[in-house]
Amino acid sequence: MTHDAGPLHGPAAAAAPSHGDPLDGAPTEYVHPLTPGLAVWTLPQNLAIAFLRLYRRLVSPLYGDVCRHFPTCSAYALEAFTTHGAVRGLALTVRRLLKCHPWATGGVDPVPPGSRRFEPHSEPRILLLNHPPLADSEHAP
């Protein structure tokens, strides 16, 4: 009898080949600081990311697909905090939420490029969701 360990986590998940969805192997949005000082500095950013991920999992599905913008406001906020940090991410999110009202025309409203850079094929999940060409390039040889 064999024991199924379930889904891979940690380094094993990153090393596992992804045959399906490119999001399966994508890293999370969290910042992984290398020093205690950076851990304190990035704590507000990571807390905001955790809150937004929880909101997207629990609350957002209750509303359905009602957003007039792409990406949705919660996806925009998650990308803004991921790429810009806590302060600028908050400012961008507030600016976006002020655009979101019943009379808005909607449309594509991307997050401006941020200072946080990612290696090719190691973009966080939210970047792959908000920028489909990045996800499509994951399937390219």
Biotite code that builds the C-alpha atoms (Angstrom):
import biotite.structure as struc

atoms = struc.array([
    struc.Atom([0.000, 0.000, 0.000], chain_id="A", res_id=1, res_name="MET", atom_name="CA", element="C"),
    struc.Atom([1.385, 3.403, -0.902], chain_id="A", res_id=2, res_name="THR", atom_name="CA", element="C"),
    struc.Atom([0.905, 6.617, 1.000], chain_id="A", res_id=3, res_name="HIS", atom_name="CA", element="C"),
    struc.Atom([-0.005, 9.745, -0.936], chain_id="A", res_id=4, res_name="ASP", atom_name="CA", element="C"),
    struc.Atom([1.719, 12.702, 0.695], chain_id="A", res_id=5, res_name="ALA", atom_name="CA", element="C"),
    struc.Atom([-0.640, 15.126, -1.023], chain_id="A", res_id=6, res_name="GLY", atom_name="CA", element="C"),
    struc.Atom([0.448, 18.269, -2.813], chain_id="A", res_id=7, res_name="PRO", atom_name="CA", element="C"),
    struc.Atom([4.081, 19.285, -2.676], chain_id="A", res_id=8, res_name="LEU", atom_name="CA", element="C"),
    struc.Atom([5.084, 22.262, -0.580], chain_id="A", res_id=9, res_name="HIS", atom_name="CA", element="C"),
    struc.Atom([8.241, 24.353, -0.272], chain_id="A", res_id=10, res_name="GLY", atom_name="CA", element="C"),
    struc.Atom([11.307, 23.645, -2.425], chain_id="A", res_id=11, res_name="PRO", atom_name="CA", element="C"),
    struc.Atom([9.877, 20.345, -3.651], chain_id="A", res_id=12, res_name="ALA", atom_name="CA", element="C"),
    struc.Atom([6.936, 22.184, -5.197], chain_id="A", res_id=13, res_name="ALA", atom_name="CA", element="C"),
    struc.Atom([9.241, 24.558, -7.054], chain_id="A", res_id=14, res_name="ALA", atom_name="CA", element="C"),
    struc.Atom([11.285, 21.645, -8.416], chain_id="A", res_id=15, res_name="ALA", atom_name="CA", element="C"),
    struc.Atom([8.237, 19.633, -9.488], chain_id="A", res_id=16, res_name="ALA", atom_name="CA", element="C"),
    struc.Atom([7.429, 19.883, -13.183], chain_id="A", res_id=17, res_name="PRO", atom_name="CA", element="C"),
    struc.Atom([4.218, 21.699, -13.954], chain_id="A", res_id=18, res_name="SER", atom_name="CA", element="C"),
    struc.Atom([2.245, 19.935, -16.672], chain_id="A", res_id=19, res_name="HIS", atom_name="CA", element="C"),
    struc.Atom([-1.001, 21.819, -16.206], chain_id="A", res_id=20, res_name="GLY", atom_name="CA", element="C"),
    struc.Atom([-1.830, 25.327, -15.206], chain_id="A", res_id=21, res_name="ASP", atom_name="CA", element="C"),
    struc.Atom([1.182, 27.696, -15.054], chain_id="A", res_id=22, res_name="PRO", atom_name="CA", element="C"),
    struc.Atom([-0.275, 29.065, -11.812], chain_id="A", res_id=23, res_name="LEU", atom_name="CA", element="C"),
    struc.Atom([0.308, 25.717, -10.097], chain_id="A", res_id=24, res_name="ASP", atom_name="CA", element="C"),
    struc.Atom([4.053, 26.292, -9.804], chain_id="A", res_id=25, res_name="GLY", atom_name="CA", element="C"),
    struc.Atom([4.001, 30.066, -9.351], chain_id="A", res_id=26, res_name="ALA", atom_name="CA", element="C"),
    struc.Atom([5.329, 31.483, -6.081], chain_id="A", res_id=27, res_name="PRO", atom_name="CA", element="C"),
    struc.Atom([3.115, 33.455, -3.721], chain_id="A", res_id=28, res_name="THR", atom_name="CA", element="C"),
    struc.Atom([3.120, 37.226, -3.486], chain_id="A", res_id=29, res_name="GLU", atom_name="CA", element="C"),
    struc.Atom([4.741, 37.396, -0.043], chain_id="A", res_id=30, res_name="TYR", atom_name="CA", element="C"),
    struc.Atom([8.126, 39.042, 0.465], chain_id="A", res_id=31, res_name="VAL", atom_name="CA", element="C"),
    struc.Atom([10.648, 36.656, 2.038], chain_id="A", res_id=32, res_name="HIS", atom_name="CA", element="C"),
    struc.Atom([13.138, 38.890, 3.898], chain_id="A", res_id=33, res_name="PRO", atom_name="CA", element="C"),
    struc.Atom([16.675, 37.702, 4.538], chain_id="A", res_id=34, res_name="LEU", atom_name="CA", element="C"),
    struc.Atom([17.380, 39.726, 7.700], chain_id="A", res_id=35, res_name="THR", atom_name="CA", element="C"),
    struc.Atom([15.379, 40.602, 10.837], chain_id="A", res_id=36, res_name="PRO", atom_name="CA", element="C"),
    struc.Atom([15.453, 44.282, 9.865], chain_id="A", res_id=37, res_name="GLY", atom_name="CA", element="C"),
    struc.Atom([13.913, 43.524, 6.487], chain_id="A", res_id=38, res_name="LEU", atom_name="CA", element="C"),
    struc.Atom([11.348, 41.291, 8.180], chain_id="A", res_id=39, res_name="ALA", atom_name="CA", element="C"),
    struc.Atom([10.152, 44.252, 10.242], chain_id="A", res_id=40, res_name="VAL", atom_name="CA", element="C"),
    struc.Atom([10.256, 46.543, 7.200], chain_id="A", res_id=41, res_name="TRP", atom_name="CA", element="C"),
    struc.Atom([8.185, 44.178, 5.024], chain_id="A", res_id=42, res_name="THR", atom_name="CA", element="C"),
    struc.Atom([5.712, 43.147, 7.756], chain_id="A", res_id=43, res_name="LEU", atom_name="CA", element="C"),
    struc.Atom([3.035, 45.726, 6.752], chain_id="A", res_id=44, res_name="PRO", atom_name="CA", element="C"),
    struc.Atom([3.344, 44.648, 3.112], chain_id="A", res_id=45, res_name="GLN", atom_name="CA", element="C"),
    struc.Atom([3.015, 40.961, 3.980], chain_id="A", res_id=46, res_name="ASN", atom_name="CA", element="C"),
    struc.Atom([0.048, 41.636, 6.307], chain_id="A", res_id=47, res_name="LEU", atom_name="CA", element="C"),
    struc.Atom([-1.743, 43.554, 3.547], chain_id="A", res_id=48, res_name="ALA", atom_name="CA", element="C"),
    struc.Atom([-1.025, 40.733, 1.085], chain_id="A", res_id=49, res_name="ILE", atom_name="CA", element="C"),
    struc.Atom([-2.381, 38.171, 3.585], chain_id="A", res_id=50, res_name="ALA", atom_name="CA", element="C"),
    struc.Atom([-5.544, 40.237, 4.112], chain_id="A", res_id=51, res_name="PHE", atom_name="CA", element="C"),
    struc.Atom([-6.104, 40.645, 0.369], chain_id="A", res_id=52, res_name="LEU", atom_name="CA", element="C"),
    struc.Atom([-5.582, 36.935, -0.291], chain_id="A", res_id=53, res_name="ARG", atom_name="CA", element="C"),
    struc.Atom([-8.084, 36.108, 2.467], chain_id="A", res_id=54, res_name="LEU", atom_name="CA", element="C"),
    struc.Atom([-10.576, 38.618, 1.032], chain_id="A", res_id=55, res_name="TYR", atom_name="CA", element="C"),
    struc.Atom([-10.162, 37.165, -2.463], chain_id="A", res_id=56, res_name="ARG", atom_name="CA", element="C"),
    struc.Atom([-10.745, 33.638, -1.157], chain_id="A", res_id=57, res_name="ARG", atom_name="CA", element="C"),
    struc.Atom([-13.686, 34.298, 1.194], chain_id="A", res_id=58, res_name="LEU", atom_name="CA", element="C"),
    struc.Atom([-15.508, 37.520, 0.283], chain_id="A", res_id=59, res_name="VAL", atom_name="CA", element="C"),
    struc.Atom([-14.862, 38.146, -3.405], chain_id="A", res_id=60, res_name="SER", atom_name="CA", element="C"),
    struc.Atom([-16.594, 34.920, -4.600], chain_id="A", res_id=61, res_name="PRO", atom_name="CA", element="C"),
    struc.Atom([-19.802, 36.053, -2.877], chain_id="A", res_id=62, res_name="LEU", atom_name="CA", element="C"),
    struc.Atom([-20.072, 39.036, -5.233], chain_id="A", res_id=63, res_name="TYR", atom_name="CA", element="C"),
    struc.Atom([-19.424, 37.155, -8.445], chain_id="A", res_id=64, res_name="GLY", atom_name="CA", element="C"),
    struc.Atom([-18.029, 38.815, -11.557], chain_id="A", res_id=65, res_name="ASP", atom_name="CA", element="C"),
    struc.Atom([-19.343, 42.373, -11.131], chain_id="A", res_id=66, res_name="VAL", atom_name="CA", element="C"),
    struc.Atom([-16.201, 44.481, -11.548], chain_id="A", res_id=67, res_name="CYS", atom_name="CA", element="C"),
    struc.Atom([-16.111, 46.831, -14.545], chain_id="A", res_id=68, res_name="ARG", atom_name="CA", element="C"),
    struc.Atom([-12.317, 46.998, -14.515], chain_id="A", res_id=69, res_name="HIS", atom_name="CA", element="C"),
    struc.Atom([-9.585, 44.514, -15.347], chain_id="A", res_id=70, res_name="PHE", atom_name="CA", element="C"),
    struc.Atom([-7.926, 43.516, -13.162], chain_id="A", res_id=71, res_name="PRO", atom_name="CA", element="C"),
    struc.Atom([-10.585, 43.538, -10.458], chain_id="A", res_id=72, res_name="THR", atom_name="CA", element="C"),
    struc.Atom([-10.040, 45.939, -7.569], chain_id="A", res_id=73, res_name="CYS", atom_name="CA", element="C"),
    struc.Atom([-8.828, 43.194, -5.233], chain_id="A", res_id=74, res_name="SER", atom_name="CA", element="C"),
    struc.Atom([-6.454, 41.799, -7.884], chain_id="A", res_id=75, res_name="ALA", atom_name="CA", element="C"),
    struc.Atom([-5.216, 45.337, -8.586], chain_id="A", res_id=76, res_name="TYR", atom_name="CA", element="C"),
    struc.Atom([-4.611, 45.905, -4.865], chain_id="A", res_id=77, res_name="ALA", atom_name="CA", element="C"),
    struc.Atom([-2.781, 42.593, -4.476], chain_id="A", res_id=78, res_name="LEU", atom_name="CA", element="C"),
    struc.Atom([-0.501, 43.370, -7.412], chain_id="A", res_id=79, res_name="GLU", atom_name="CA", element="C"),
    struc.Atom([0.066, 46.941, -6.167], chain_id="A", res_id=80, res_name="ALA", atom_name="CA", element="C"),
    struc.Atom([1.127, 45.739, -2.708], chain_id="A", res_id=81, res_name="PHE", atom_name="CA", element="C"),
    struc.Atom([3.232, 42.955, -4.238], chain_id="A", res_id=82, res_name="THR", atom_name="CA", element="C"),
    struc.Atom([5.177, 45.167, -6.638], chain_id="A", res_id=83, res_name="THR", atom_name="CA", element="C"),
    struc.Atom([5.211, 48.541, -4.849], chain_id="A", res_id=84, res_name="HIS", atom_name="CA", element="C"),
    struc.Atom([5.243, 47.771, -1.113], chain_id="A", res_id=85, res_name="GLY", atom_name="CA", element="C"),
    struc.Atom([2.872, 48.890, 1.633], chain_id="A", res_id=86, res_name="ALA", atom_name="CA", element="C"),
    struc.Atom([2.835, 52.692, 1.294], chain_id="A", res_id=87, res_name="VAL", atom_name="CA", element="C"),
    struc.Atom([2.725, 53.087, -2.493], chain_id="A", res_id=88, res_name="ARG", atom_name="CA", element="C"),
    struc.Atom([0.552, 49.969, -2.802], chain_id="A", res_id=89, res_name="GLY", atom_name="CA", element="C"),
    struc.Atom([-1.978, 51.530, -0.432], chain_id="A", res_id=90, res_name="LEU", atom_name="CA", element="C"),
    struc.Atom([-1.953, 54.822, -2.357], chain_id="A", res_id=91, res_name="ALA", atom_name="CA", element="C"),
    struc.Atom([-2.481, 53.039, -5.686], chain_id="A", res_id=92, res_name="LEU", atom_name="CA", element="C"),
    struc.Atom([-5.271, 50.923, -4.193], chain_id="A", res_id=93, res_name="THR", atom_name="CA", element="C"),
    struc.Atom([-7.107, 53.954, -2.792], chain_id="A", res_id=94, res_name="VAL", atom_name="CA", element="C"),
    struc.Atom([-6.772, 55.729, -6.151], chain_id="A", res_id=95, res_name="ARG", atom_name="CA", element="C"),
    struc.Atom([-8.222, 52.673, -7.903], chain_id="A", res_id=96, res_name="ARG", atom_name="CA", element="C"),
    struc.Atom([-11.093, 52.292, -5.421], chain_id="A", res_id=97, res_name="LEU", atom_name="CA", element="C"),
    struc.Atom([-12.041, 55.932, -5.993], chain_id="A", res_id=98, res_name="LEU", atom_name="CA", element="C"),
    struc.Atom([-12.443, 55.098, -9.705], chain_id="A", res_id=99, res_name="LYS", atom_name="CA", element="C"),
    struc.Atom([-14.752, 52.194, -8.887], chain_id="A", res_id=100, res_name="CYS", atom_name="CA", element="C"),
    struc.Atom([-18.375, 53.362, -8.822], chain_id="A", res_id=101, res_name="HIS", atom_name="CA", element="C"),
    struc.Atom([-21.599, 52.505, -10.674], chain_id="A", res_id=102, res_name="PRO", atom_name="CA", element="C"),
    struc.Atom([-21.038, 55.202, -13.326], chain_id="A", res_id=103, res_name="TRP", atom_name="CA", element="C"),
    struc.Atom([-17.463, 54.173, -14.144], chain_id="A", res_id=104, res_name="ALA", atom_name="CA", element="C"),
    struc.Atom([-16.829, 53.206, -17.743], chain_id="A", res_id=105, res_name="THR", atom_name="CA", element="C"),
    struc.Atom([-14.435, 50.468, -16.641], chain_id="A", res_id=106, res_name="GLY", atom_name="CA", element="C"),
    struc.Atom([-11.864, 48.888, -18.913], chain_id="A", res_id=107, res_name="GLY", atom_name="CA", element="C"),
    struc.Atom([-8.276, 47.783, -18.529], chain_id="A", res_id=108, res_name="VAL", atom_name="CA", element="C"),
    struc.Atom([-6.459, 49.622, -15.733], chain_id="A", res_id=109, res_name="ASP", atom_name="CA", element="C"),
    struc.Atom([-3.064, 47.990, -15.118], chain_id="A", res_id=110, res_name="PRO", atom_name="CA", element="C"),
    struc.Atom([-0.904, 48.589, -12.061], chain_id="A", res_id=111, res_name="VAL", atom_name="CA", element="C"),
    struc.Atom([2.081, 50.798, -12.969], chain_id="A", res_id=112, res_name="PRO", atom_name="CA", element="C"),
    struc.Atom([5.412, 48.941, -12.968], chain_id="A", res_id=113, res_name="PRO", atom_name="CA", element="C"),
    struc.Atom([6.947, 48.741, -9.511], chain_id="A", res_id=114, res_name="GLY", atom_name="CA", element="C"),
    struc.Atom([10.432, 48.562, -8.094], chain_id="A", res_id=115, res_name="SER", atom_name="CA", element="C"),
    struc.Atom([10.223, 44.885, -7.079], chain_id="A", res_id=116, res_name="ARG", atom_name="CA", element="C"),
    struc.Atom([11.633, 42.762, -9.905], chain_id="A", res_id=117, res_name="ARG", atom_name="CA", element="C"),
    struc.Atom([11.128, 39.070, -10.541], chain_id="A", res_id=118, res_name="PHE", atom_name="CA", element="C"),
    struc.Atom([13.237, 36.589, -12.453], chain_id="A", res_id=119, res_name="GLU", atom_name="CA", element="C"),
    struc.Atom([11.650, 35.261, -15.649], chain_id="A", res_id=120, res_name="PRO", atom_name="CA", element="C"),
    struc.Atom([9.344, 32.312, -14.925], chain_id="A", res_id=121, res_name="HIS", atom_name="CA", element="C"),
    struc.Atom([9.260, 33.154, -11.198], chain_id="A", res_id=122, res_name="SER", atom_name="CA", element="C"),
    struc.Atom([6.553, 35.815, -11.251], chain_id="A", res_id=123, res_name="GLU", atom_name="CA", element="C"),
    struc.Atom([4.030, 35.635, -8.389], chain_id="A", res_id=124, res_name="PRO", atom_name="CA", element="C"),
    struc.Atom([0.585, 34.201, -9.086], chain_id="A", res_id=125, res_name="ARG", atom_name="CA", element="C"),
    struc.Atom([-1.130, 37.605, -9.145], chain_id="A", res_id=126, res_name="ILE", atom_name="CA", element="C"),
    struc.Atom([1.132, 38.848, -11.944], chain_id="A", res_id=127, res_name="LEU", atom_name="CA", element="C"),
    struc.Atom([0.290, 35.777, -14.015], chain_id="A", res_id=128, res_name="LEU", atom_name="CA", element="C"),
    struc.Atom([-3.428, 36.319, -13.383], chain_id="A", res_id=129, res_name="LEU", atom_name="CA", element="C"),
    struc.Atom([-3.353, 40.043, -14.169], chain_id="A", res_id=130, res_name="ASN", atom_name="CA", element="C"),
    struc.Atom([-1.053, 39.707, -17.191], chain_id="A", res_id=131, res_name="HIS", atom_name="CA", element="C"),
    struc.Atom([-2.158, 36.657, -19.230], chain_id="A", res_id=132, res_name="PRO", atom_name="CA", element="C"),
    struc.Atom([0.726, 36.918, -21.752], chain_id="A", res_id=133, res_name="PRO", atom_name="CA", element="C"),
    struc.Atom([3.114, 36.118, -18.870], chain_id="A", res_id=134, res_name="LEU", atom_name="CA", element="C"),
    struc.Atom([1.160, 32.942, -18.112], chain_id="A", res_id=135, res_name="ALA", atom_name="CA", element="C"),
    struc.Atom([1.097, 32.005, -21.805], chain_id="A", res_id=136, res_name="ASP", atom_name="CA", element="C"),
    struc.Atom([4.890, 32.361, -22.010], chain_id="A", res_id=137, res_name="SER", atom_name="CA", element="C"),
    struc.Atom([5.173, 29.762, -19.236], chain_id="A", res_id=138, res_name="GLU", atom_name="CA", element="C"),
    struc.Atom([3.952, 27.155, -21.752], chain_id="A", res_id=139, res_name="HIS", atom_name="CA", element="C"),
    struc.Atom([6.454, 28.220, -24.392], chain_id="A", res_id=140, res_name="ALA", atom_name="CA", element="C"),
    struc.Atom([9.559, 25.992, -24.713], chain_id="A", res_id=141, res_name="PRO", atom_name="CA", element="C"),
])
